[in-house]
Amino acid sequence: MRAGAVVLRPMRKDDSADWFATREGDAQWLRPWEATKPPGSLETVPGFAAMVSRNRRLARVPTMLPWLLAWDEGWPDHPSPRPERLPLIGQLTVSCITFGSAMSCSMGYWVGSRYAGRGVTPTAVAIAADYCFQVLRLHRIEICIRPENEKSLRVVSKLGLIEEGLRPRFLHIDGQWRDHRVFRLLSDDHPAGVLRSYLEDHVLPGSPLV
């Protein structure tokens, strides 16, 4: 899936080298917001190939949708016909997908420092939100953000998410249990589509995002 130069694609086992290189090159940028393993956790951390295999199984259900973010430098004059060859710049994961009476999910993301502030993340979130609402027919999307994460707070502001409150010590991040602010988006908040609303309100004509 794509909007202009922003591309969301499935994660592949042969993405391992690029994925680790991207994250290691931006380790200081990402570390304050990274999930960590809490003391006493019995969960084992899988290798990259095992993670991809697990994610594919969960995506078939689906209980999660793991996407990599890529950037097409050739857009719009020479767009790449091979999304898997595009530079990997981040990741967006839809998790905790629940059907039944809830019809809801959670969303998390990271993007490399070189592409921060260029509209990549809100564009990617909008693409994923439209997929969740229009294809999966979900009702609610939740995004939880640390109060100190100003860049991520700007993302949900641009997309019109509504704040619902604070979850104390919600996730283990960067070695400690951290409070998170909770934001939600409902399927009828943007009748014409989340991406369309974002592009109309925040993106100028001629931008690589359109």
C-alpha positions in Angstrom: 0.0 0.0 0.0 1.2 3.5 -0.7 0.5 7.2 -0.7 3.0 9.1 -2.9 6.5 8.1 -1.8 5.4 6.4 1.4 5.1 2.7 1.0 3.8 0.0 3.5 4.8 -3.5 2.6 5.0 -6.9 4.4 8.1 -7.9 6.3 10.3 -10.5 4.6 13.0 -12.8 6.1 15.6 -11.3 3.7 14.9 -7.8 5.2 17.1 -8.8 8.2 20.3 -7.0 7.3 18.5 -3.7 6.3 16.2 -3.9 9.4 19.1 -4.3 11.8 21.3 -1.7 10.0 18.5 0.8 10.1 17.8 0.3 13.8 21.5 0.1 14.8 22.2 3.3 12.9 19.4 5.1 14.8 19.9 3.4 18.2 20.1 6.6 20.2 17.1 8.0 18.4 14.9 5.0 19.0 16.1 3.8 22.5 13.9 6.2 24.6 10.7 4.8 23.0 11.6 1.2 22.6 9.7 -1.6 24.3 11.9 -3.7 26.7 11.6 -7.0 28.5 10.2 -6.5 32.0 12.0 -8.2 34.9 10.4 -11.7 35.5 9.0 -12.0 32.0 9.1 -15.6 30.7 8.8 -14.5 27.1 11.7 -15.5 24.8 12.9 -13.0 22.2 12.8 -14.7 18.8 15.4 -14.2 16.1 14.5 -12.2 13.0 13.4 -15.1 10.8 11.3 -16.6 13.6 9.7 -13.2 14.2 8.8 -12.9 10.6 7.3 -16.4 10.5 5.3 -15.7 13.7 4.1 -12.4 12.4 2.9 -14.0 9.1 0.9 -16.6 11.1 -0.7 -13.9 13.2 -1.4 -11.8 10.1 -3.3 -14.6 8.5 -5.8 -14.8 11.4 -5.5 -11.7 11.6 -4.6 -10.7 15.1 -1.8 -8.4 14.0 -0.6 -6.7 10.8 3.2 -6.0 10.6 4.3 -3.6 7.9 7.6 -2.1 7.1 7.8 1.5 5.9 9.8 2.3 2.8 10.5 5.5 0.9 10.3 5.8 -2.9 12.8 8.4 -3.9 11.7 8.2 -7.6 8.2 9.2 -6.9 6.3 10.6 -8.9 8.5 10.6 -12.1 10.1 7.2 -11.7 8.3 5.2 -9.0 9.9 1.9 -8.2 8.0 -1.2 -9.5 9.7 -3.3 -6.8 8.7 -2.1 -3.3 11.0 -4.7 -1.7 14.0 -2.9 -3.2 13.1 0.5 -1.6 15.0 1.8 1.4 13.6 0.6 4.7 12.9 3.6 6.9 10.7 2.3 9.7 7.9 0.0 10.8 4.2 0.1 11.6 2.4 -2.7 13.4 -1.3 -3.1 14.0 -1.7 -5.3 17.0 -4.4 -6.7 19.4 -6.9 -6.9 16.5 -10.2 -8.0 18.1 -13.4 -8.7 16.2 -16.7 -9.7 17.9 -18.3 -6.9 19.9 -15.1 -4.8 20.2 -14.0 -4.5 16.5 -10.8 -2.7 17.6 -7.0 -2.7 17.4 -3.9 -0.9 18.6 -1.2 0.7 16.5 2.5 1.4 17.1 5.3 2.7 14.8 8.8 4.0 14.5 10.6 5.8 11.8 14.3 6.7 11.2 15.5 10.1 12.2 16.3 11.1 8.6 12.6 10.9 7.7 11.2 12.4 10.9 9.2 15.6 10.4 8.5 14.9 6.8 5.0 13.7 7.1 6.0 10.0 6.7 4.5 8.7 10.0 1.1 10.4 9.8 0.8 9.3 6.2 1.6 5.7 7.1 -0.8 5.7 10.1 -3.5 7.1 7.9 -3.0 4.4 5.2 -3.1 1.7 7.9 -6.1 3.2 9.6 -8.1 3.2 6.3 -7.1 -0.5 5.8 -8.4 -1.3 9.3 -11.6 0.6 8.8 -12.4 -0.2 5.2 -11.0 -3.7 4.7 -11.2 -5.3 8.2 -14.3 -3.2 9.1 -12.9 -2.4 12.5 -14.6 0.3 14.7 -11.8 1.7 16.8 -8.1 2.2 16.7 -6.0 3.0 19.8 -2.6 4.6 19.9 -0.8 4.9 23.3 2.1 7.4 23.6 4.5 8.4 26.3 3.8 12.0 27.5 7.4 12.9 26.7 7.2 11.8 23.1 6.4 15.1 21.5 7.0 13.9 17.9 4.5 11.1 18.2 2.0 13.4 19.9 2.1 15.6 16.8 1.2 12.6 14.7 -2.0 11.9 16.5 -2.8 15.6 16.6 -2.5 15.9 12.8 -4.8 12.9 12.3 -7.4 14.1 14.7 -7.3 11.4 17.3 -9.1 12.1 20.6 -7.4 11.7 23.9 -9.1 9.5 26.4 -6.9 9.6 29.4 -3.7 8.3 31.1 -2.6 4.7 31.7 -0.1 4.7 34.6 2.9 2.3 34.1 1.3 0.9 31.0 4.3 -0.5 29.1 7.9 -1.4 29.8 9.8 1.1 27.7 13.6 1.8 27.8 14.0 -0.3 31.0 11.1 1.0 33.1 7.4 0.9 33.4 6.1 4.1 31.7 2.9 6.0 31.8 1.1 6.5 28.4 -1.5 8.8 27.1 -4.3 7.0 25.3 -5.7 8.3 22.0 -8.5 6.8 19.8 -9.8 7.0 16.3 -13.3 5.8 15.4 -14.4 4.5 12.0 -16.8 7.4 11.5 -14.4 10.2 12.6 -13.3 10.7 8.9 -16.2 9.6 6.6 -14.2 10.3 3.5 -11.2 8.4 4.8 -8.3 9.1 7.2 -5.7 9.5 4.5 -7.8 11.9 2.4 -8.6 14.1 5.4 -4.9 14.3 6.4 -3.8 15.1 2.8 -6.4 17.8 2.4 -5.7 19.4 5.7 -1.9 19.2 6.1 -0.2 18.3 2.8 0.6 20.9 0.1 0.2 20.0 -3.7 3.5 18.9 -5.1 4.6 17.2 -1.9 6.2 13.7 -2.3 3.4 12.5 0.0 0.8 12.9 -2.8 
